[in-house]
Amino acid sequence: MQKNNPWALITGANGGVGLSLVRVFEREGYRVIATDQQSQYFSSAFEGHYIQADLEQITRSEECAKTFFCDVEHATGGEGVTALINNAAVQNLGSLKTQDRQGWYNSLSVNLLAPFFLIQGLAGSLVKNSGSVVNISSIHANQTKPGFFTYSTTKAALSALSRSLAVSVGSGFRINAIEPAAVNTEMLVGGFTGKAEHLKSLHAYHPVGRIAEPEEVAELALFLCSNKARFIHGECISLSGGIDGRLHDPE
């Protein structure tokens, strides 16, 4: 890591997309602060700082939030972050009958409130460093399926937050969102255990003939944080392989 290179804070760093985000940003020369709720980071090649963080607690406790931001400030040596990637998310599934209050509160806290409070708490350094925020939203912000209503609601709100905050912060720093369709992570593949044909159909249903790789999400996030994207602000960018334009007719 070069001493004067910019800092990137990446949440949900232990997930499939999170691991790729860390790897891609480090490869580009960023010094990375990785955060997740686990007590350790799972990538042995990681050269940055790891901060264990419970995002739900950060949204509920000003003391927890203060401690977290102090940890980030200490990790950067006072330089502050230039890129914030709000990637952490929970996917709480249920029906109208079975969905409980805690599931709603957890989804709202991690998927929506935490990104806002992180942006708010790091706004000073983002302005100072002419920084960029990328919120990892979802295709579920616009299109969804049965049982996903808590997830889709929070992702739709996250996309709306990205657009509206961009208007509010103006030229201080840039805020954008990525709305991926299915991504080839262990979590997604695990959901198709014993259903290999269903997974094959999911790949085929995307017009490009496959689902996204985590690195493709990470590379788009990296681009949005670069000077090449300096006029992109308040956008919610689809990364769907064309599936968001496809109708499904019963056979």
N, C-alpha and C positions, 0 to 999 in steps of 0.2 A: 504494500500500500504506500502510495506517495503522500507525504505529509500534507501537501496543499490541495489534495484532491477533495472534491465535495463529499459531504455525508448524505447517505440515504437511510431513512428509517422505514423498515418493512415489517408490517404486522402479519400474523399468521404464518410465520416463517417456517414452521415445521410441516406445513401441508405440501401437497404436490406442486401447486402453483407457487407457493411461498419459497420452497427450495430453489425453484428455477429463477424466481425473481432475485434472490440473493446471489446466485451463481452468475446471472447475466449482468447484474449491476456491478458486481466485483470485477468481472471480466472487462467491463468498460472503464474501470479505474476508480469507481466510487468506493469510499470507505463506508461500510454498511453496519448499521445497528439493527440486528434481527430481534424481533420480539415474538413471544408466544406464551401460552399459559403453562406449557411444560417446564420442568425445572432445568432441562438441558436442551442444547441444540443438537440436532441429529446429523449435521453435516460435518464430517471430520476435517474437511479441507477449508472450513470457514476461517477467515483471518480477521474478522471484525469483532464487534462487541455483541454479546447476547444479554438481553434483559428479560427476565421472566416477568410477565405482566398478565393480570386478569383484567381484560377490558371491561367486563361487566362491573367489577369493583371500581375501576377508574371512572365510570359514568355515574356511579352512585355515591362515591366518597371523594370529597375535595382533598382530603388528606392523602389518599392513595394517588390521586392525580398529581398532587404537588410532588410527592416522592418520585413518581415516574418521570416527570419533567426535569426534576433535579438530576436524576440518573442519566437522562439523555444529555443534559447540559454538561455534566461531568465527563461523559463518554466522548463528546466532541471537543472537549477542552475549551468550551465557550464559543466555538465557531458556529454552532447550530447546524441544523439540517438544511440541505438544499432541495432534497426530494423526500416526499412522504408518500408511501404507497400503502393505502388502506386496503389490505387484502384479507384480513381475518374475517371469518363468517361462520355462522352456524346454520344448518339446514334442518329446521324443525318441521316434521311432517305430521299431518293428522287430518281428522275430519272435523266438521262443524260440531259434532257431538263429543268427540274425544279431546279436542284441543284444550289444554289447561292454561291457566293464567301465567304460570312460570315459563312455559314455552314461549308465550308472547313476549313476556318481559325480557327473557334471555335473547330472543331474536332481535327485538328492538334495540337492546343495549349494545350488542356486539355488532350488528349489521348496519345500524344507523346512528345511534347516539355516540358511540365510540369514535367513528370517523369525524363527526362534528367536533367533539371535545378535543381530539388530537389536533385537528386543524386550528381550532381556537387557541390551544395552548402553545402551539409552535408557530403561530402567525408571525411573531416578532422576528424569528430567525428566517422564516420563509421570505418575508419582505426584505430583510437585510441582504439575503443571498440571491434575490430575484429567483426564488424557487418555484417548484411545481408540485402539485398534488395530483395523484392518480388514484381514484376510487375504483376498486374492482367490483363492479355491479354484476349484472347477469342478463341474459336474454329473458329471464323471468320478470324483468322490469316491465316488459311489454307483452310477452306471450308466456302462458303457463299451462299447467295441467292439474288434474284433481289432486288434492292433498297438499299442495305447495303454497297455500294462501298466505301463511305467515312469512315464508321466505320471499315470495313474489312481492308482497306488500312492502317489506323492508327494502328490497332491491329497487323497486319503483321509487320509493322515497329517497334512496341514496342517489339515484340518477337525477331526481328533481333537485336534491340538495346541491349536487355538483353544478347544475345549470344556474341555480339561483344564487349560490355563494359567489360564483364567478362575477355576476353582476354586482354583488355587494362589495367584493374586494377590489374590483376594478383592475388597475395595472399593478397592484401590490405584488401579486404572484398569480400563477396560473392554476386552474383547477379543471380537470377533465375526468371522465369516467370511461371504463371499458365494459362492454356488455357481451361477455363470451357465451356461446352455446356450450354444448357438452365438451368437457376437457378430459383428456386421458390421464386421470389420476388414479391412485390406488383406491380412493374412496368410491369413485364412480364405477370402476371395474368390479370392486367388491360387491356392489349392489346387483351385479349380474351373475353372481356365483350360481352355477348350475343352469344358466340361461344363455349359453354361448350364442345361440341363434338370434336371440333378442339383441345382444350386443352387436352382432354382425349387421343386423337390420338397422340399428342406430347409426352405425358408420355409413351404411349405404344410403340412408335417407338424407344425409347432408349432400347437397349438390356437388361438393368437391370430392365426395366419395369416402370421407373419413371424418372423425371428430378431431378437435384441436389438440395439439401437444402443449403442455405447460409452458415450454420455452417460447411458443408463439405469443402467449399472453404477456410473458415477461419482456419479450423484444418490443412489443407494441408499447408497453409501459415505459421502457427505456427511451423509445423514440419520442413519446409525449413529454418526457422530461428534458429532452435535448433542445439545443438552439434551432434545430431544423424544424421544430414544431412551435416556434415562438409566437405564431399568430393563432394557434389553436387554443381556445379558451372557452370553457363552459360547454364543451361538446360531450356527448354520450355516444361513443363509437362502437358500432356493432362489430363483433368478431364471431360470426356465425357460420362461416363456410357456406353462406347462401341460404341456410335453412329458414331464416326469418322472413324470406320472401316466398316460401313454398306452402301451398295449400295441401292439406291431407284429405283425400277422398276415400271413403270406404271401398274396398275392393269387392 
